[in-house]
Amino acid sequence: MSTKPIRVWLAPPGPNPWKVILVLEELQEIKAKPFIDINPNGRVPAIEDPNTSLVLWETGAILLYLVKQYDVAKKLTYEAMQEKSHVKQWLVFQVSGQGPYYGQASWFQVLHSERLPSAVNRYIEEAKRVYGVLEKRLTDKEWLVGDRVTIVDLAFVSWNDQLEGVLGCGAETKFDGFPRVKASHESIIARPSWKKAIDIRAKLIDEQSLRWNGMPKGISNIEAL
Ligand SMILES: N[C@@H](CCC(=O)N[C@@H](CS)C(=O)NCC(=O)O)C(=O)O
């Protein structure tokens, strides 16, 4: 299949766009790199696929589109009703559970102008609850659905990769008590697709003079902007 490059709209520090880059890398479909007109929600990522003239935002919808359109071999998903439904279930859990709770935990620790310990604690506890659900699921399984990696395992990685920022702890202790989530995470970040995504991300963060938490270099709190 000869395909034109899909354009991905992103802001490099945020974790969500990297789910899309990761899946594109896995499918080997990434080839190249203005915004409210594209996504009325004003958030990234969004994609424009010139092969189908489709403009799409919300990572859950994007990942499902990518596998439907480009994963002919069903490398990262399943065709069977049970597994396909479970892929959708875990994906919806990621975008509605992991993304918002991890996002709010980070917001109240890094970007919020006031220190609000009760809000920080609330979202840290929710983040832990979410990856506790993953830990339970992975107790006797290597992957969330079926017996191989799918888009849902990949979808949880970009946020788990910055879990230390979410929990406000050290990188080495972020998975303490959650060995199965740790093992799954480490196996995915060792894949060439993640290494490639993280290299692109590092380059863009540097070019835009940002720090990894999204703040400009030299600025530690939003009030200093
Ligand atoms: N539910 C959306 C969340 C997207 C999202 O929150 N993206 C962040 C970057 S990780 C963003 O655009 N933040 C900028 C802002 O909120 O202004 C998805 O999964 O695509």
The ligand as an SDF file (V2000), in Angstrom:
LIG
                    3D

 20 19  0  0  0  0  0  0  0  0999 V2000
   -8.8360   13.3090   25.6380 N   0  0  0  0  0  0  0  0  0  0  0  0
   -7.8110   13.9370   24.8410 C   0  0  0  0  0  0  0  0  0  0  0  0
   -6.8210   14.6650   25.7520 C   0  0  0  0  0  0  0  0  0  0  0  0
   -5.8660   15.5200   24.9550 C   0  0  0  0  0  0  0  0  0  0  0  0
   -5.0400   16.4260   25.8550 C   0  0  0  0  0  0  0  0  0  0  0  0
   -5.3990   16.7120   27.0120 O   0  0  0  0  0  0  0  0  0  0  0  0
   -3.9120   16.8930   25.2990 N   0  0  0  0  0  0  0  0  0  0  0  0
   -3.0470   17.7930   26.0390 C   0  0  0  0  0  0  0  0  0  0  0  0
   -1.5860   17.4530   25.7330 C   0  0  0  0  0  0  0  0  0  0  0  0
   -1.1670   15.9090   26.4760 S   0  0  0  0  0  0  0  0  0  0  0  0
   -3.2700   19.2330   25.5740 C   0  0  0  0  0  0  0  0  0  0  0  0
   -3.6020   19.4720   24.4190 O   0  0  0  0  0  0  0  0  0  0  0  0
   -3.0480   20.1900   26.4630 N   0  0  0  0  0  0  0  0  0  0  0  0
   -3.0810   21.5930   26.0880 C   0  0  0  0  0  0  0  0  0  0  0  0
   -4.2480   22.3310   26.7100 C   0  0  0  0  0  0  0  0  0  0  0  0
   -5.0300   21.7430   27.4670 O   0  0  0  0  0  0  0  0  0  0  0  0
   -4.3630   23.5290   26.4110 O   0  0  0  0  0  0  0  0  0  0  0  0
   -7.0810   12.8550   24.0180 C   0  0  0  0  0  0  0  0  0  0  0  0
   -6.9690   11.7370   24.4800 O   0  0  0  0  0  0  0  0  0  0  0  0
   -6.6620   13.1760   22.8740 O   0  0  0  0  0  0  0  0  0  0  0  0
  1  2  1  0
  2  3  1  0
  2 18  1  0
  3  4  1  0
  4  5  1  0
  5  6  2  0
  5  7  1  0
  7  8  1  0
  8  9  1  0
  8 11  1  0
  9 10  1  0
 11 12  2  0
 11 13  1  0
 13 14  1  0
 14 15  1  0
 15 16  2  0
 15 17  1  0
 18 19  2  0
 18 20  1  0
M  END
$$$$
